[in-house]
Every structure is written in C-alpha cells, then in structure tokens.
Amino acid sequence: MDQVTGLRERKKAATRLALHEAALRLAATQGPDRVTVEAIADAANVSRRTFSNYFSSKEEAFFHGDTVRLRRMRELIRDQAPGERPWTVLSRAAERLTAEVYGDPDPAWLAHRRQLRAHPSLLAHHLAAYTTVEREVAAELASRLTGPHAALRSRVLAASFLAALRVAIQHWIDHPDGPLLDTIRTALAEADPAGPPAHRD
C-alpha cells in the first residue's frame, strides 16, 4: 500500500512540475499576460481539468517553484538542533537551500525570472507565495522561542527573514556578478536583528 501511495505522489509531483515548467516556457516566449491555462495544459500534454486539479490559476503555476523552495526552507529549519539563536537557524537554512537549489543556475531560469518580474500584475502572486510560507516559518520558529511575546516575535522574524531573502534573490537576478550565496549572506547579515557585523558591540 505504501509503495502504491508513494508512486501516486511521485506522479502527482511530476505532473505539477511539468505544468510549472510549461507555464514558464510559454511565459518566456509569449509573455505572461498572453499565456492561458489551456495553453499550459496543452504544452504539458494534460487536460484543462487536470490543470485545475493542481493549480487554481496560471499565476500559481508560474510561482510553483518558489513555493516548493520556500517549503523546503521550513524543513531545513526544523532539522536544526534546538538552542541556536533564531537568526542563526534561519541564515543557515537559507545557505543550505541556496546550495541545494541555486548552486549552478540555468541561464534560461534567470531569463524567465527577469521576465516574470517585469510584469507588475504578477507581483501580488509572488508576494502571496512568500506570505503563505511566512506563516509556516513562523510556526517553526515559535517552537524555539520562549516568553510572553514568542508568537509575535516568531512572525516578525519570519517576515524580516523572508523579505531579506526575497530582496537578495531579486538583486542577484538583476546583478548576477557573483555567487548568489554571497549576496544572501550579505543581505541576511544586514537584516540581522543584532545589527550588521561591523556595528555589533
């Protein structure tokens, strides 16, 4: 039974990825505004109904990769030992995710990301992906914090962390002069609640 369930989940993941990649390809050639759900389904060789089983809109399909990567972030946070400073936990998780996902970026991926970012109509959907994961990251942090304001602190830390991460990635996409990991480390150090390294007591 477990093998059947595992195979079914792998097939679902493969279909979801195929739809996401088809959406990105079409956005790159036609522009996001001209892409239709029907075209994405056709490009992925599935039905319109199948598309609706996986995504509620073409925008959700565009940003599926972001959602997957950010949810992987939650796993990396959860896997770390308790007792570490929360920002250290978050920074380490970001570095590990960067090494896993962005170690050798595909030039085509960079081009797709620049094109999607050029459409203001997609900004709300991009931010929505971060907002959804923000709650999940905050939940992971809350279990590591104590005190009467632990829930609020966890939300503030999660929001600050993901904002810094988002800005770092966007800056690097626009200026990919060096490794993304260096840009992320710099951004997270600047956003550290304890203050940038040069300004700490």
N, C-alpha and C positions, 0 to 999 in steps of 0.2 A: 504493500500500500504506500509506504514512504517513497519507494522508487517511482511509482506512478505519479504521486504528488510532486516529487522533485522534477520529473520530466515535464509535467504540465506547467510548472512555474518557470522552467527554463524556456519553454516555448513562448510563454507569455512575455517574458523579458526580451526574447529575441524579436518578437513582433513589435513590441513597444519601441525597441531600439531602431528597427527598420523604419518605422513611421517617423521617428525623430530625425533620422539621417535623411530620409526622403524630403522631409519638410525643410531641412537646412539646404539641401541641394537645390530645391525649387526656389527658395528664398534668394539664393546666390545668383541664379540665372534670370529670375523673373522680378525679383523684388518682393519683399514680404507682403505688401498690400495686394499684389495680384495673385498670390497663392490662394488656392481654395482647398477646402477639406477634401473635395472629390479628387482633385489633382494629387494630393498627398496619398490618398488611399490607392489611386491607380498606380502611382510611382512605386508604392510598396507592395503592389500586387495583392491587395486585400479589398474588401468591400467597404462602402461608406459606413455600414452598420458596425463593422469590425473596428473602424477608426473610433467610433463613438463609444465603444466598449473600453477604450484605452485613454482617450483624451476628450475633454469637453470642448476644445477649440483648437484652431491651428496654432494660436499663441502658446498654449500649453505644450503642444508638440515641439515648437521651436525651443522652448526652455527646459525641456525634459532633462537634458544633460546637466544643467545647473542643479536641478532638484536632486538628481542622483548623487552628484558630487557633494552637495551640502549635507545630504543624509549620511553619506559615508563619514563626513566630519563628526557627526554625533557618535558613530561607532568608535571612532578614534579617541574621542573624549572619554567615552565610557570605559574604554580598555585601560586607561591610565590609573596608576595607583592613587589611592586617596592620600590626602595630606599635602599635596602640592599646592602652590599658590594658583588660584583660578586662572589668572592671565598666562601663567607659565603652561598650564594644561592646554589652554586654547591655542597658544602660539605653537606648541609642539604638535598639536593635532593638525594645524594649518600647514606646518612644514612637511609633515608626513603625507598629507593629502596632495600637496604640491609635487612631491617626489613621485607619488604614485600616478598622478593624472597628467601633469604638465612637464614631465621630465624632458621630453623631446617633442615639442608641439608641432603639429602638422601646419604648414603654411596655409593650406586651404581652410583649416579651422580658424586661423587668425583672420583670414579674409571674411569668412562667414560672420564671425563675431563683430567685426567692424561694420559690416553691412547691417546687421540687426540693430546695433547701437545707433545707427544713423537715422532710425525711424522712431521719432518721439512717441508714436502711438503704441509702441511695444514696451515703453519704459515701465508702465504700470504693471505689466505682466512679469517683467524681470524683477521688479521690487516685490511682487507678490510671492515669487518663489523664495526669496530671502526671508520674507515675513513669516511664511509657513515654517521654515526650518528654524527661524529665530525662537519660536516657542519651544521647539524640541530641544534646542541647545540650552535654553534657559532651564528647562526641566532637568537636564543632566547636571547643570551647574548647581541648581537648588539643593541637590542631594549632597553637595560638597561644602555648602555654606552653613553657617550657624548664626544665631542671633535673631532678633525680632524682625529685621528687615531683609532676611535671606531671600525671600521670594522677589522682592523689588530689586535687590542687588543683582540677582541672577538675570533678571530681564534687562537691566541696564548694561551689564557686562556682555550679554549675548548680543544686544543691539549694537553696542560700540564695536565689538569684535567683528561682526559680520559687515558692518559699514566700512571698517578699515580694510577688510579683506576684499570687499567689492570694489572699493576705490583703487586698491593696489592692482587688482587684476585689470580693471579698465585702463589704468595708467600704463600698465605694461603692454596691453594690446595696442595702445596708441604709440608707445615708445619701446618696442621690444629690443632695446640695445644690449641688454644683458640678461642673465637668468631671472626668471620670474621669482624664484626663491629669494633672491637678494632683495627684490622690490617688496615682497611680502614681509620679509624680516624687518626692513626699514619702516614700513608702514605700521606694523604691529608694535615696534619699539616706540614709535612716536605717539601711538594711541594708548600705550600702557598707562593705566591709572596711577602708577607710581611715578610717571613722568619719563621723558626720554632719558636714555642712559647718561648723557652729558649733564643733565640738570638734576640728577638724583643726589640726595645728601649722602 
